[in-house]
Amino acid sequence: MLMSPEPQTETLSRDDVVQISKTWWVFLIMGTLSVIAGVILLEVDWTLKNLAYFVGAIFIVRGLFDIAARPLDGAPRSWSIGTGAVNIVMGVILLAWPEPTFRVIAAIIGIWLLIAAVVLVVGSIANHGSDSLWWFSLLVGSVSIVLGIWAIRRPGLTLSILIVLTAIWAIIMGTLEIAAAFEVKRLPKRFDKHAEATT
């Protein structure tokens, strides 16, 4: 979901930029909820069943917001819709299966991390030349790939480690999304400045 907040003049018209900037509140709400969820994950004494319900709800909410948001790099909306749909499906699986095995929860969280990581890595590489913070998205995405693979391949993870892993990722992603929200809100002005500089 989170691509570069820099306007891509080669692929976006000003109308596109204006339409994207109107969705800045989606990123703000999603980022804020993500940070809050991360803090809650760290503060509550979870049972496996309650953790499954909570993480399932997070997946569904994030999926709905992913579907509502537009890719920031001008990619087709099918990209964010597909990512959102996958999150919703994973959330429904957790909610419909009230007592999943620990291995199932770890695998679903690992898959979630991998999907988000791929989006971040692709977005940061695609916007390498225009986004001054591309390296930060690439770093977060790369770490998320490692954590996702680790969660999937390590059925012996303890509940506390899995909770901390998910919480830290949620807080980092939430912070990125909050920062992106304000960049998205300013996109039309930045687009105009960029257009003036290149004419």
Backbone as numpy.savetxt, mean C-alpha at the origin, in Angstrom:
# Nx Ny Nz CAx CAy CAz Cx Cy Cz
-0.27 0.30 -4.96 -1.09 1.50 -4.96 -0.24 2.75 -4.96
0.80 2.75 -4.16 1.56 3.98 -3.99 2.66 4.08 -5.03
2.42 4.88 -6.04 3.43 5.15 -7.06 4.04 6.51 -6.78
4.68 7.06 -7.77 5.30 8.37 -7.58 4.26 9.48 -7.53
4.39 10.43 -6.60 3.50 11.56 -6.59 3.91 12.66 -7.56
4.95 12.44 -8.31 5.38 13.43 -9.29 4.54 13.32 -10.56
4.15 14.44 -11.18 3.39 14.36 -12.42 4.25 13.84 -13.56
3.72 12.90 -14.32 4.42 12.34 -15.45 3.91 13.01 -16.72
4.55 14.06 -17.14 4.04 14.86 -18.25 3.98 14.08 -19.55
4.79 13.04 -19.68 4.77 12.28 -20.91 3.50 11.45 -21.03
2.88 11.08 -19.94 1.73 10.18 -19.99 0.45 10.80 -19.47
0.51 11.92 -18.75 -0.67 12.51 -18.15 -0.98 13.88 -18.74
-2.25 14.12 -18.99 -2.69 15.45 -19.38 -3.01 16.23 -18.11
-3.24 17.53 -18.26 -3.58 18.32 -17.07 -4.92 17.87 -16.48
-5.85 17.48 -17.34 -7.14 16.97 -16.85 -6.93 15.71 -16.01
-6.02 14.83 -16.47 -5.71 13.63 -15.70 -5.17 14.00 -14.32
-4.25 14.97 -14.31 -3.62 15.39 -13.06 -4.66 15.97 -12.11
-5.58 16.79 -12.64 -6.63 17.38 -11.80 -7.51 16.28 -11.21
-7.87 15.30 -12.03 -8.72 14.21 -11.54 -8.00 13.40 -10.45
-6.71 13.14 -10.65 -5.94 12.40 -9.65 -5.84 13.20 -8.36
-5.64 14.51 -8.48 -5.47 15.34 -7.28 -6.74 15.36 -6.42
-7.89 15.14 -7.04 -9.14 15.12 -6.29 -9.26 13.89 -5.39
-8.40 12.90 -5.60 -8.45 11.70 -4.77 -7.43 11.73 -3.64
-6.85 12.90 -3.36 -5.81 12.98 -2.32 -6.31 12.49 -0.97
-7.59 12.74 -0.69 -8.17 12.34 0.60 -8.18 10.82 0.77
-8.24 10.08 -0.36 -8.22 8.62 -0.29 -6.89 8.16 0.31
-5.79 8.76 -0.17 -4.48 8.40 0.33 -4.32 8.81 1.80
-4.86 9.98 2.16 -4.77 10.45 3.54 -5.51 9.53 4.49
-6.74 9.17 4.14 -7.52 8.27 5.00 -6.88 6.90 5.08
-6.45 6.37 3.94 -5.85 5.04 3.93 -4.56 5.03 4.74
-3.74 6.06 4.60 -2.50 6.13 5.37 -2.75 6.25 6.85
-3.71 7.11 7.23 -4.04 7.29 8.64 -4.56 6.00 9.26
-5.48 5.33 8.55 -6.02 4.07 9.05 -4.93 3.01 9.16
-4.00 3.02 8.23 -2.91 2.04 8.25 -2.02 2.25 9.47
-1.69 3.51 9.76 -0.86 3.80 10.94 -1.60 3.42 12.21
-2.89 3.76 12.29 -3.69 3.41 13.47 -3.75 1.90 13.65
-3.96 1.18 12.54 -4.01 -0.28 12.60 -2.68 -0.85 13.10
-1.57 -0.28 12.63 -0.26 -0.75 13.07 -0.07 -0.56 14.56
-0.50 0.60 15.07 -0.38 0.87 16.51 -1.26 -0.09 17.31
-2.49 -0.31 16.83 -3.40 -1.24 17.52 -2.81 -2.64 17.55
-2.21 -3.06 16.43 -1.59 -4.39 16.39 -0.51 -4.54 17.46
0.23 -3.47 17.72 1.30 -3.53 18.71 0.78 -3.46 20.14
-0.39 -2.85 20.35 -0.88 -2.59 21.71 -1.78 -3.68 22.26
-2.45 -4.44 21.39 -3.45 -5.42 21.85 -2.80 -6.78 22.05
-3.30 -7.52 23.05 -2.84 -8.89 23.30 -3.73 -9.83 22.47
-3.26 -10.21 21.29 -4.08 -10.91 20.32 -4.13 -12.41 20.53
-5.32 -12.98 20.24 -5.42 -14.42 20.03 -5.32 -14.64 18.53
-5.05 -15.86 18.11 -4.90 -16.14 16.69 -6.19 -15.83 15.94
-7.34 -16.18 16.53 -8.63 -15.95 15.88 -8.91 -14.45 15.73
-8.70 -13.69 16.80 -8.94 -12.24 16.74 -7.99 -11.56 15.76
-6.75 -12.03 15.73 -5.79 -11.46 14.77 -6.27 -11.70 13.34
-6.78 -12.90 13.07 -7.28 -13.22 11.73 -8.42 -12.28 11.35
-9.35 -12.03 12.28 -10.46 -11.12 12.00 -9.96 -9.70 11.74
-9.04 -9.24 12.57 -8.56 -7.86 12.44 -7.80 -7.67 11.13
-6.89 -8.60 10.83 -6.11 -8.49 9.60 -7.02 -8.64 8.38
-8.02 -9.51 8.48 -8.99 -9.66 7.38 -9.71 -8.36 7.10
-10.13 -7.67 8.18 -10.81 -6.38 8.03 -9.87 -5.34 7.40
-8.60 -5.35 7.80 -7.62 -4.43 7.22 -7.49 -4.66 5.71
-7.39 -5.95 5.32 -7.28 -6.27 3.90 -8.45 -5.72 3.11
-9.66 -5.92 3.63 -10.86 -5.49 2.91 -10.90 -3.97 2.78
-10.62 -3.26 3.88 -10.65 -1.80 3.83 -9.59 -1.27 2.87
-8.37 -1.83 2.95 -7.32 -1.38 2.03 -7.69 -1.69 0.59
-8.32 -2.84 0.37 -8.73 -3.21 -0.97 -9.73 -2.22 -1.55
-10.70 -1.81 -0.73 -11.70 -0.84 -1.17 -11.06 0.50 -1.51
-10.10 0.93 -0.68 -9.42 2.19 -0.94 -8.52 2.08 -2.17
-7.89 0.92 -2.37 -7.07 0.73 -3.57 -7.93 0.87 -4.83
-9.12 0.31 -4.78 -10.02 0.39 -5.94 -10.45 1.84 -6.17
-10.64 2.60 -5.09 -11.08 4.00 -5.23 -9.96 4.91 -5.72
-8.72 4.55 -5.44 -7.58 5.41 -5.81 -7.19 5.21 -7.27
-6.60 6.26 -7.85 -6.07 6.16 -9.21 -4.56 6.02 -9.14
-3.97 5.16 -9.99 -2.51 5.06 -10.01 -1.90 6.43 -10.29
-0.86 6.78 -9.55 -0.27 8.11 -9.66 0.66 8.28 -10.84
0.99 7.18 -11.50 1.93 7.30 -12.63 1.24 7.20 -13.97
-0.12 7.30 -13.96 -0.84 7.24 -15.21 -1.11 5.84 -15.72
-0.78 4.82 -14.91 -1.05 3.44 -15.30 -2.56 3.21 -15.37
-3.00 2.19 -16.10 -4.44 1.92 -16.19 -5.04 1.66 -14.80
-6.31 2.04 -14.64 -6.99 1.83 -13.36 -7.11 0.34 -13.04
-7.01 -0.49 -14.06 -7.10 -1.94 -13.83 -6.01 -2.41 -12.86
-4.87 -1.68 -12.82 -3.78 -2.05 -11.91 -4.22 -1.90 -10.46
-4.78 -0.74 -10.09 -5.21 -0.53 -8.72 -6.46 -1.35 -8.39
-7.33 -1.54 -9.38 -8.53 -2.35 -9.16 -8.14 -3.80 -8.90
-7.18 -4.30 -9.67 -6.71 -5.68 -9.47 -6.07 -5.88 -8.11
-5.22 -4.92 -7.71 -4.57 -5.00 -6.40 -5.61 -4.95 -5.29
-6.58 -4.06 -5.43 -7.64 -3.96 -4.42 -8.46 -5.23 -4.33
-8.77 -5.82 -5.49 -9.57 -7.05 -5.50 -8.84 -8.19 -4.80
-7.54 -8.30 -5.02 -6.75 -9.34 -4.36 -6.78 -9.15 -2.84
-6.62 -7.89 -2.39 -6.68 -7.61 -0.95 -8.03 -7.99 -0.37
-9.11 -7.68 -1.08 -10.45 -8.00 -0.59 -10.64 -9.51 -0.50
-10.20 -10.23 -1.51 -10.33 -11.70 -1.50 -9.58 -12.29 -0.31
-8.36 -11.82 -0.06 -7.60 -12.33 1.08 -8.29 -12.00 2.40
-8.87 -10.81 2.50 -9.60 -10.43 3.70 -10.82 -11.29 3.92
-11.55 -11.56 2.86 -12.75 -12.41 2.96 -12.37 -13.82 3.40
-11.25 -14.33 2.87 -10.79 -15.68 3.26 -10.55 -15.72 4.77
-9.89 -14.70 5.30 -9.60 -14.69 6.74 -10.88 -14.55 7.57
-11.82 -13.73 7.13 -13.06 -13.55 7.88 -13.96 -14.78 7.79
-13.94 -15.46 6.65 -14.80 -16.63 6.46 -14.23 -17.87 7.15
-12.96 -17.84 7.44 -12.31 -18.99 8.08 -11.95 -18.56 9.51
-12.88 -18.75 10.46 -12.71 -18.16 11.79 -11.52 -18.68 12.58
-11.06 -19.87 12.27 -9.91 -20.41 13.01 -8.88 -20.99 12.05
-8.25 -20.12 11.29 -7.24 -20.60 10.35 -5.99 -21.07 11.09
-5.23 -21.89 10.42 -3.96 -22.29 11.02 -3.01 -21.11 10.99
-2.03 -21.16 11.84 -1.03 -20.09 11.89 -0.32 -19.97 10.55
-0.07 -21.12 9.93 0.63 -21.12 8.64 -0.17 -20.36 7.58
-1.51 -20.51 7.61 -2.37 -19.82 6.63 -2.28 -18.31 6.82
-2.37 -17.85 8.07 -2.28 -16.41 8.32 -0.93 -15.86 7.87
0.14 -16.58 8.21 1.48 -16.14 7.81 1.60 -16.07 6.29
1.02 -17.08 5.60 1.09 -17.10 4.14 0.31 -15.94 3.53
-0.88 -15.65 4.06 -1.70 -14.56 3.52 -1.02 -13.22 3.75
-0.47 -13.02 4.94 0.26 -11.77 5.21 1.49 -11.66 4.31
2.17 -12.79 4.12 3.33 -12.79 3.23 2.97 -12.42 1.80
1.85 -12.97 1.30 1.38 -12.64 -0.05 1.02 -11.16 -0.14
0.38 -10.65 0.90 0.01 -9.24 0.96 1.25 -8.35 0.86
2.27 -8.70 1.64 3.51 -7.94 1.60 4.14 -7.98 0.21
4.11 -9.15 -0.42 4.71 -9.29 -1.75 3.98 -8.43 -2.79
2.65 -8.45 -2.75 1.88 -7.66 -3.71 2.20 -6.18 -3.56
2.14 -5.70 -2.30 2.43 -4.28 -2.05 3.86 -3.95 -2.45
4.78 -4.88 -2.21 6.18 -4.64 -2.52 6.39 -4.51 -4.02
5.75 -5.37 -4.80 5.89 -5.32 -6.26 5.39 -3.97 -6.79
4.25 -3.50 -6.26 3.71 -2.21 -6.67 4.72 -1.09 -6.38
5.29 -1.12 -5.17 6.26 -0.08 -4.79 7.52 -0.13 -5.66
8.05 -1.32 -5.87 9.29 -1.46 -6.65 9.07 -1.03 -8.09
7.97 -1.49 -8.71 7.68 -1.12 -10.10 7.50 0.39 -10.21
6.74 0.98 -9.27 6.51 2.42 -9.30 7.78 3.23 -9.12
8.64 2.78 -8.21 9.87 3.55 -7.96 10.83 3.46 -9.14
10.91 2.30 -9.76 11.80 2.15 -10.93 11.25 2.94 -12.12
9.93 2.87 -12.32 9.32 3.59 -13.44 9.49 5.09 -13.32
9.56 5.60 -12.08 9.64 7.04 -11.86 11.02 7.48 -11.36
12.01 6.68 -11.66 13.38 6.94 -11.21 13.87 8.33 -11.60
13.50 8.76 -12.79 14.03 10.03 -13.28 13.29 11.26 -12.80
12.09 11.09 -12.26 11.29 12.27 -11.93 10.92 12.38 -10.45
11.08 11.32 -9.70 10.67 11.34 -8.29 11.92 11.35 -7.41
12.08 12.41 -6.63 13.28 12.54 -5.80 13.31 11.52 -4.67
12.17 10.94 -4.33 12.12 9.95 -3.25 11.94 8.53 -3.79
12.26 8.32 -5.07 12.07 7.00 -5.67 12.87 5.95 -4.91
14.05 6.31 -4.42 14.91 5.35 -3.74 14.28 4.86 -2.43
13.48 5.72 -1.76 12.85 5.32 -0.51 11.75 4.28 -0.78
10.97 4.52 -1.83 9.94 3.54 -2.21 10.58 2.23 -2.63
11.70 2.32 -3.34 12.41 1.11 -3.77 12.94 0.35 -2.56
13.46 1.08 -1.58 13.98 0.44 -0.37 12.87 -0.27 0.41
11.76 0.45 0.63 10.63 -0.14 1.36 10.08 -1.36 0.60
9.97 -1.23 -0.73 9.47 -2.34 -1.53 10.39 -3.55 -1.47
11.69 -3.31 -1.54 12.66 -4.41 -1.49 12.62 -5.13 -0.14
12.55 -4.34 0.94 12.45 -4.94 2.28 11.15 -5.73 2.41
10.07 -5.20 1.87 8.78 -5.88 1.94 8.81 -7.21 1.19
9.54 -7.26 0.07 9.67 -8.52 -0.67 10.35 -9.57 0.20
11.44 -9.16 0.84 12.17 -10.09 1.72 11.27 -10.56 2.87
10.57 -9.62 3.51 9.70 -9.97 4.63 8.55 -10.87 4.18
8.00 -10.59 3.01 6.90 -11.41 2.50 7.33 -12.84 2.25
8.47 -13.01 1.59 8.99 -14.36 1.32 9.31 -15.07 2.64
9.87 -14.33 3.58 10.22 -14.89 4.88 8.98 -15.37 5.62
7.90 -14.58 5.59 6.66 -14.96 6.27 6.04 -16.20 5.66
6.12 -16.32 4.33 5.54 -17.47 3.64 6.33 -18.74 3.91
7.64 -18.60 3.96 8.52 -19.78 4.07 8.83 -20.19 5.51
8.35 -19.43 6.48 8.68 -19.74 7.87 7.41 -20.05 8.68
6.90 -21.29 8.59 5.70 -21.65 9.35 5.94 -21.63 10.86
7.18 -21.60 11.26 7.50 -21.59 12.69 7.50 -20.21 13.32
7.07 -19.20 12.57 7.01 -17.86 13.15 6.12 -17.85 14.38
6.49 -17.10 15.38 5.63 -16.96 16.55 4.57 -15.90 16.27
3.50 -15.96 17.02 2.42 -14.99 16.84 2.93 -13.57 17.07
3.78 -13.39 18.07 4.27 -12.04 18.39 5.12 -11.48 17.25
5.95 -12.31 16.63 6.79 -11.85 15.52 5.91 -11.47 14.33
4.90 -12.28 14.06 4.01 -12.00 12.94 3.25 -10.69 13.16
2.81 -10.45 14.39 2.10 -9.22 14.72 3.01 -8.01 14.52
4.23 -8.09 15.05 5.18 -6.97 14.93 5.52 -6.72 13.47
5.73 -7.78 12.70 6.03 -7.65 11.28 4.92 -6.91 10.55
3.69 -7.33 10.78 2.54 -6.69 10.13 2.36 -5.25 10.59
2.54 -5.01 11.88 2.36 -3.66 12.43 3.38 -2.68 11.86
4.64 -3.09 11.83 5.69 -2.21 11.31 5.43 -1.88 9.84
5.06 -2.90 9.07 4.79 -2.66 7.66 3.61 -1.70 7.50
2.55 -1.89 8.30 1.37 -1.02 8.20 1.72 0.42 8.54
2.55 0.63 9.54 2.92 1.98 9.95 3.79 2.65 8.87
4.74 1.90 8.31 5.60 2.46 7.27 4.78 2.82 6.03
3.92 1.91 5.59 3.09 2.17 4.42 2.14 3.33 4.68
1.57 3.37 5.89 0.66 4.46 6.22 1.35 5.81 6.16
2.57 5.86 6.67 3.34 7.11 6.64 3.61 7.55 5.20
3.98 6.60 4.35 4.21 6.91 2.94 2.94 7.44 2.28
1.81 6.81 2.60 0.55 7.21 1.99 0.09 8.59 2.46
0.33 8.90 3.73 -0.01 10.24 4.23 0.82 11.30 3.52
2.13 11.03 3.38 2.99 11.97 2.66 2.55 12.11 1.21
2.17 10.99 0.59 1.73 11.04 -0.81 0.44 11.83 -0.96
-0.43 11.78 0.05 -1.72 12.49 -0.03 -1.51 13.98 -0.29
-0.58 14.58 0.44 -0.36 16.02 0.29 0.36 16.34 -1.02
1.19 15.39 -1.49 1.82 15.58 -2.79 0.77 15.50 -3.90
-0.16 14.56 -3.75 -1.22 14.41 -4.75 -2.10 15.65 -4.79
-2.39 16.22 -3.63 -3.22 17.42 -3.57 -2.59 18.58 -4.33
-1.25 18.63 -4.33 -0.54 19.73 -5.00 -0.18 19.42 -6.45
-0.63 18.29 -6.97 -0.22 17.89 -8.31 -0.50 18.92 -9.41
-1.70 19.55 -9.47 -1.92 20.52 -10.55 -0.90 21.65 -10.57
-0.57 22.21 -9.38 0.42 23.29 -9.32 1.79 22.80 -9.77
2.16 21.61 -9.34 3.47 21.07 -9.71 3.50 20.74 -11.20
2.38 20.27 -11.71 2.29 19.98 -13.14 2.49 21.25 -13.95
1.82 22.34 -13.54 1.95 23.62 -14.24 3.38 24.14 -14.20
4.03 24.02 -13.04 5.42 24.47 -12.92 6.32 23.67 -13.85
6.08 22.35 -13.87 6.88 21.48 -14.72 6.67 21.83 -16.20
5.42 22.13 -16.55 5.11 22.48 -17.95 5.78 23.78 -18.34
5.77 24.76 -17.42 6.42 26.05 -17.69 7.92 25.89 -17.86
8.49 25.02 -17.06 9.95 24.84 -17.09 10.42 24.17 -18.36
9.54 23.39 -18.98 9.94 22.66 -20.18 9.53 23.35 -21.46
8.89 24.54 -21.35 8.50 25.27 -22.56 9.39 26.48 -22.79
